C-alpha cells in the first residue's frame, strides 16, 4: 500500500494544455475518494465544477472548470476537523443548514457523500450535489426532501 497519495486539480482547458491548479499529497486515500465524488470544489473564494477525474501514473487528477454563476458562503462556519454540512438546496438563494456531522475521518465522510439518499431526523432527503469547501474546511451535501 502506498504511503503517499497524490492529487492534482487541473483546469479543463485544452487550449491551455490542462494547467495544474493545485497539488496535494495525502496519507489517507479516502480524502481523494471523497473529493472525486464532489461536484464542486471551493478554494480561495472561487467555485470550480468537476468535469471528470482520472488516474494518471501516480496522480489522481480532477479536472475542473471555474463556475462564475455560483457563490461561496461568506457567513458560514469554518471547521478545524473533518465535517460534513447538509443543506436544504435552494436554487439562486442561500441553502439553509439542515444538519452538521462532526466526523472522525474522511472514510466516515465517504459513507455519507457516496449516497443518493439520506435519512435525517426521520426525513428522507435526496442528494442534489456535493462539494468540498476548502476555505471553510468542510464537505457540503445539498439535498431536497423526497
Buried (B, 14 or more C-beta within 10 A) or exposed (E): EEEEBBBBBBBBEEEEEBEEBBEBEBEEBBBBBBBBBBBBBBBEEBBBBBEEBEEEEEBBBBBBEEBEEEEBBEEBEEBEEBBBBBBBBEEEEEBEBBBBBEBEEBBBBBEBBEBEEBEBEEEEBBBBBBBBBEBBBBBBBBBEEE
